[in-house]
Amino acid sequence: MRSRQRMFAAVMRLLLKCLRLGRRRRFKLVRQVEQLWHYGHLCLRSLLYNSFTNGDVVLDSLFEPVYWLVDHVTRWFGVVFVALVIGLTSSIVAIVYICLLPLILQTYTPAWICWHLAYGHWNLIMIVFHYYMAITTSPGHPPQAKNDLTGVSICRKCIAPKPARTHHCSICNRCVLKMDHHCPWLNNCVGHYNHRYFFSFCLFMTMGCIYCSISGWDMFRDAYAAIERMKLLEKERLQVAANQTYYQTPPPTFSFRQRAFHKSVVYLWVLCSSVALALGALTLWHAALITRGETSIERHINRKERQRLQKKGKVFRNPYSYGGWDNWKVFLGVDVPRHWLTRVLLPSPHLPHGTGLSWDLPPCMTEQRMPLLAI
C-alpha cells in the first residue's frame, strides 16, 4: 500500500515538474516573440523616420503608381486631347455659321445683327489666338549650366539649377519656370511664358459658351420640342405601316435637313452649357489664385507654410503677391492704362514681366512705390 502511494506521489511530482517546465518554455517563447517584434518595429522606424513626414507624404507614396500611370497616359494622349478641342470647337463654329447665322440674318433687327456679328467674331478670334499661343509657346525652362545661376536649389531629378517658383514636371520630364500645372488639353505645361495665354483661353472660351447658351436657348427649346414630335410621328407612322402594304407607307413628315438642323441646335446648346459650367468653375478657381498672386502648386505649399507658422504664432506673407488689383496688372502685363485695350481686349503676344529666374519688383509696381520708398 505504501509503495503504491509513493509511486503515485512520484508520478504527480514528475507531472508538476513537466507542467512548470512547459510554462517556463511557453513564457520564454512569448518573451522572445515580443522582443523580436519590438526590435523589428524599432528597425523599421529607424529606416523610415523623417521629421517632415505626415499624412500627405504617406498618401503621395501610396498613390505613386497611380501618378506614374496618369503621367504616361497624359503624355501619349495629349495630341488626342488637342485634336478633340479643335474638333469640338470647329463643330460648334460650323453649326453657328450653317444653321444659326442665316436665321439671325432673317429674323433679327439690324442693331442686333451688328452686335452678334461683332461680338461673336471678336470672341472667336480671341479663343483661337490664345489657344494657339498656349499650345505653341514654351512655358520656360531654367538653364542647365550650373554656373549661370547662384543661390538657387538643385532639382533632384534634373540635377540642374532650380530657381524660385520652378517645379519639375514629371510628364515633360523637365523643370518649368513658375509652373502652374501640366494641361493635357494643351499638351503643354502652363508656366511663366504661357500662363496668361492659358487663362485668357479659358476665360474667352467660357464667355463664348455662355453667349451661345443664352442666345440659343429659345432655339434649343423649339428644336427639342420638334425632336419629340418627330419621335411621336415616327412611332405613329410605324404603327400605320404595320397594317398596310409597303407601297402604301406614308412618307416621313420631317426631311433629313430638318432633322439635322434640330439635332445640331440641341447638340450645340448641350455642349456649350456643359463646357460653360466645367470651364467656368476652372476659370474662377484660377482667377482666385491670380488674385492671391500664387499658382496651383504654390497654393498647397503656401497653405502648409501658413499652418506651420500659425502654430508658432506667426503670420505668413506671400512674397510674390502685390495686392489683388496689382497682381492682375502684373499677370496681364498692364503697365499703362491703354494696355487694357491693346493687351487685354485685343490679341497681344507681349511677354510677361521678368525672365522667370528672379522675381524683382515689376516696373509698374516700382513707379507706384517710389514715393513711399523716398519717404
Summary of the structure (lengths in Angstrom):
residues: 375
radius of gyration: 35.1
end to end distance: 119.3
largest distance: 133.1
contacts: 959
relative contact order: 0.07
helix: 68%
strand: 4%
